[in-house]
Amino acid sequence: MPRALPLVALVGRPNVGKSTLFNRIIGERRAIVEDRPGTTRDRHYGQAEWNGKAFSIVDTGGLEVDDRGPFSSRIRNQVGVALDEAAVIVFVTDAMTGVTADDEDVARLLRQTQKPVVLAVSKTERKENLQATSEFWQLGLGEPIPVSGIHGSGTGDLLDAVAAALPNLLELPEEDDRLGVAVIGRPNVGKSSLLNRLLGEERMIVSEIPGTTRDAVDTVLHYQGEEIVLIDTAGIRRRGKVEPGIEKYSVLRADRAIERADVVVLVIDAADGVTAQDAHIGGLIAEAGKGAIIAVNKWDLIDKEAVTFEDYVKQVRGELKFLEFAPVLTLSALTGQRATKVLDLAREVDAARKVRVPTGELNRFLLELQAGHSFSRRGRELKFRYVTQVGIEPPTFIFFVNEPELVHFATERMLINRLRERYGFVGTPLKLVFRSSSQEK
């Protein structure tokens, strides 16, 4: 399985400037690595790098206190992702309001953790607010770092502290060479039931209440002489329907499960068909460059006389365009029908992600392709000079051409289709890069 990046979690009360600080860190030209399209708007989750250390970062939303006594269960749920998964916690406070009782409650819990905590005092644009920074020493979390998410002042010092607290590369866990399969989907589509069927025992709590499974739980399965790591995740709700607290962090854990997996199984409900959220999840899988399988659960409940397999697959393909490369498997976790086929397909997809095509073979393929096609755009001819595979997981190819700007989307699609026809690549996205032949070395 791929190694997950260390997680940096921003925690603090509502309206202390966490989101502004998050946007500043992600948008900082020197820090940005990537920002997942379609995910950070509703989840505030991204990746960045500072001082040579890459990390994931999440804005955990505002912590709310229900009482003035010991830390409430609701706060424990909301800060759970920081305590459980974060390598570094950034506690964001507000210089304008000073230290509040809520800040003291959060600090009390953070002092009990074994995680490094960096204390940030936001909204220090004005001189009087900057001078109030020293008040936050009383929280007992070390030196408070004044920052301004709006102006960007102090963010470099903050990131220096974060990078210093992050584990070194040698301290990070090695990548696991076992096949990692993540099971992803909306609540109540049967993910846990599928895992139980594959494992042959009740290893996950199965319930009719959506969202029962809260955390990502890894389970090792021995299958045909191979160890497969199954990653079960909480259901991902529709946008705007993520409950504050524990449900929200289940979504984060699902995102990180995709990041860690080799192959992702997207489970959909046969009766519901493809929903907008299914399509959104499909986009996340494709953006991550992971192998994919579309598992249509509860197929035993479908009237086969009214809906044929071919028609159903065609409809699924039309609504999950991001995953057109993924095989579609109908199954029933309840009866066990074709359930183990998930594992067979996952192994096949994983093998396809690692295929390397020799350069000589690729260029023979390219010559044959050009012999039967002519490519032109805007009255100019597109000429392919050379192709080579430069990576796997996913398979990545560089095409050297006379003018890269002449490559039309339809041409790229045709190349992908022809590569699949020739070499298979079942269940894996293909990445094509086009460069000018003058860049060829």
N, C-alpha and C positions, 0 to 999 in steps of 0.2 A: 504494500500500500504506500502511496505517496506520503511524505512527511508533512504534517500540518504546520503552518507557520505559527510562531508564538503569538498569542493574542494579547493585545493591550485594550483594556476596558476603561472607558470613561464613565465614572459614576458620580452622582451628586443629586442635590435637590432639583426640582423643576425650575426652569428659568434662570439658571446660574450661568448659562452661556456654553453648555456642553456642545450643542449642535454647531454653534458658530466656531468653536474651537476645533471640532471635528472637521468641518469644512475647510478651515484654515490649514490644518495638517494635511489633509488629502489634496488640497489645491496648491500647496507649496511646491513651486517648480522643482526644487532640489529634492523634495521628499517623495513626489508622486511616482508610483509604479503602475498601478492600475486602479480603476474604479469600476466595479461591476455594473454594467448598464442594466437598468430596470430593477436593481435590488436596493441601492442605497437610498432611493427616495422614500421607501417605506420601512427600511430596516437599518439604515445608517451603518452600513458594513462595507469596509474597503480594505485595501492593502497599500502599504507605504514602505519606505526605506529611509533610514537615517544613519549616518556614520557607518555605512557598510552593513547595517543589520536590517533585514526585511522582517516585517511583522504584519499581522492582521490587526485592524482596529475597529472597535464597535462603540457607538454611542448608545448606552444602555437605557436612556430615557430617565425621567425624573423619579427619584425615590420619594415616597410619601409615607409619613409616619401616622399611624392610627392612634397612638397613645404616647404618653410621656414616660411610661415605665420602661422595663427592659425591652430590648429590640423586638418588635412585633414580627409575627410569622409572615406578614405580607412583605415587610422589608426584606426579610431573609429570602423570600422567593424572588423578589425583584433584583437583589444584588447577587443572587445565586450564581449567575453566569460568571461574574467577576471572581467570586470565591472559588468556584469549581474549575474553571478553565483558563482564566487569565494568567499569563506569565508576569504581567505588570499591571497594577491598578493605578489609574490616575484619578484622584479624588478632586473634583472641581468644586470650588466654593466661590462665593460672590463678595467682592470687596465692598460693594455698595451697601449690602445689608449687614456685613460683619459676621461674626460667629453666631450661629443660631443654635437653639436646642436640637434641631434636626441634624445640624452638622455634627454636634457632639455625639449624638446617637450613632450616626454613620461611622464617625471616627472610632468610637468605642468598639464596634464590630471589626473594623479594619485593623485595629491594633492587635486583635486576637488571631489574625490570619498569619500564615507563614509566607504570604506573598509580598514582594516589594511594593510599597505604596509611594507614589509621587504626589505631593500636595500642590495643586495649582490654584492660585487665587485670580479669578478672572475679573474683567471689567475694570482694569487699572489704567484706563485712558487718561483719567483726570488725576492731577497731582495729589489731591486729598485722598483719593481712593488708593493710590499707590502707597501713600504713607501709612494706610491702615493695614497693609500686608502683615506687619509684625504681630498684629493681634492673633493671627492664626497659628502662631507657635504653640498656643495653649492646647491645641488639638493633639499634641504629642505624636505627630507624624513626621517630624523632621522639618527641614527648612521649607517654608512656603515660597513658591516661585510665582512672582507676579506675571500675568499674561494678559494680552488683549486679543481676543479672537477677531475683533473687527479690524484693528490696526496691524496685528501680527507681531507686536512687540512682545518679547519674552518667549515666543514659541520655540525659538532656537535653543534657549536654555532649557526649556521643558523637554524638548526632544533629546537633548544631550543627556539629561537625567534618565529618560526612558531607555535610551540606547545603552547606557551604562548598566542599567538594571536587567536588561534582557540577557538571556543565556547566550553564551558563546556557541559557535557552530559545533565545537567538539562536545558540548554539553547536551546538545539536542539529540533526541532518539534517532537511531538510524532508520532509514526506510525499510519497511517490512517487505520481503520478497513474496509473501503470501498474497493470493488474490483477495482484494478487498471489495466486497459487494455491498453497496448502500441501498436500502429499501426506502423509497421516498414516495410521498403522496399526500393527498388531503386527508383529514381525519375520517375515520370510519369507512375506509375503502377496503380494509382487510389486511393491512400490512402485518400486524402482529399475528393474525391467524395464519398468514402465509409462512412467517418465520416458524411458528409452532409446528406447522405441517412439515416443513423441511427438517426441523430438528427432531421431530417425533416425540416431543414432550412440551409441556406447558412452561416454556422459558420466559415468555412475555405475558403480561396481564392482558387478557382479551375482554373487552367490554363493549356494550352498545353505546356507551357515552363517548362522543367524539373527543379526542385529545387525551385519552387515558394515558398513553405512553408519553412521558414528559421528557425523558432524556435519551440521548443516543447511547445505545448499549451494544457493545461488541460481543459477539459469540463466535467461538471457533467451531467449525463443522468439519468433520472428516468425511470426504466424499470421493470415492473411487481412488483411494490412495493419496489424496491431496488435501491439504488443510486450506479451507476457505474461511475468511473472516467476514461474518455477516454483521452489517451495521444497521440496526433498527433505529428509526427516528420517530419523533413526535410528528403528528399530522401538521401540514402547513395549511393554515386557514386562508380564506379569500382576503385580498387586500382590504384593509379597513376593518377587518373582523378579528384581528389579533388582540386578544385580551391583554390588559396591562399585566406586567409581572411574569408569572411562570410561563404562560402561553407564548409570550413574545420571545422568550429565550429558547423555547423549543424550536422556534423558527430559526434562530441563530445556530443552534446545534445542528439543524438539518442542513443549513448552508455549509457548515464545517464538515459534516458527514460527506457531502458532495466533494468538497475539497480533498478529503482524505481517500476517497474511493478510487478504484480503478474502473469499475463498472457500476452504473446506477440503474436500478430497476424502478421505473416509474409505474406505480400501481394506480389504475383507474377503475372505477366502478362501471361494470358493463351496463347496468340499468341507467345510470346517469349519463353515460357517454363522456365525451371530452368537455370539460368545463373551462371557463376562462382561467381559473387558477391552475388547472392541469397544464394549459398552454404556457402559463407563466413559469411553472416549474420546469417544463421542457426547455424553455429558453435558458434557465440557469444551468441546466445540465450541458446544453450545447456550448454556452459561453465558457464553461469550465473545461471544455475539450475532453470530456469523459466518454467512455463507452456507454451505450445505453440499450436498454430493453424496455419495451412497453408491455406491461403485464395487465391484461384485461381480466380482472377478477370477477367472481360471481357469474361466470358465463353459463352456469347451470340454470340460472333463472331466466335466461333469454329464450324467447319462443323462436326456435330454429326455422319454423315454417314462415315466420313473418320477416326474419332478418337472417340473411346468409352471412357466412364468415367473410366472403369476398367483399360484400357490400359494406359490412361493418369496418373492415380494415381500410377500405377506400375512404370512408368517412373519417376515421381516425387520422389517416395520412393527411387529409385535407385540413384538419384542424390542429395538427401538430407538425407544422411545416419545418420547425427547427430540428425535429428528430426524424426526418425522412429516411435517415440511414439506419434507424433502429428497427430490429425485428419486432413484430407484433405477436404476442403469445396470449391465447385465451386459456383461462384456467379456472379452477374452483378450489380455493383454499379449504372450503368446507368439506368437499368430497375427496380432495386430493388429486382430482383430474389434472394431469399435465403439470402439477406443481414442481416436481423435480426437474422438469424441462428448463426451468429458470436457471438451475445450476449448470446444466449442459450448455445452454446458450451463453451464460456468463463466461465460461471457460473458452468458448469459441470466440466471443467478442474480445476477451483479453488477449488471446493469441493474435487476432487480427490487428490489434493496436500495436503489436510489437514486430509486425512484418517489415522486413527491409528488402527492397527491390534493387538488385544490382544496377549500377548506372548504365552499363551496356545494354541491359534488357530494357530499361526505361527509354533509352534513346532509339532503340529499334521500334518500340511502341510509338514513339513520337513521329518517326519517319512514316510508319504505316498510317498514322492518323492524318498527317499532312498530305499524304498521297491521295486520300479520299476526300479532303476538305480544303476549301480556301477560306481564309479569314480576312475580313476587311471591315473597316469602320471609318466613317467620314471620308470615304474615297481613298483611303490609304490601306495598304496591305499589311496585315500583322504577320510577322515571320518568327517562327520558333527556331532558336539556334541550338538549345541544349537544355536538358533537364536532369536534375539529380535529387535524390532524397537526402535530406539533411537531419532528419529527426524521426523519432517514434513517439508513441503515446501522447498525442495522436501522430500518425504518419504525416510528415511535413515535406513538401517538395518545392524546390526553386526552379522556375522556368525562366531561362534567359531568352529575351525577345528583343526585336529591334526597337520597339516603342511600347513600354508598359501601359501608357495611357490608352492604347488601342484595344486593350483587353476588355471586352464587354462582359457584363454579368452572365449573359447567356453562354459565352465562350467558356467561362470558368465552370459553369454548371455542366456543360458538355464534357469538359476534361475530367471532372470528378466522376461523372457517370461512366465514362470510358475506363477510367482507372478501376472503378468498382467491377465493371464487367470483366476486366482482364485479371485482376488480382484479388477480388473478393472484398476484403475490408468490411466484413459484416459488422454492423453495430458500432462502428467508430467514425467520428468525423474525420475529414481530411483537410489539411491546411495547405493552401497553394499560395506561393509568393511569386510575384513577377518582377523581374529586374531587367534593366537594360543590358544588352550583350556587352556593352562597354565596361560593365562592372564585373564581368566574368574574370575569374583568376585561374 
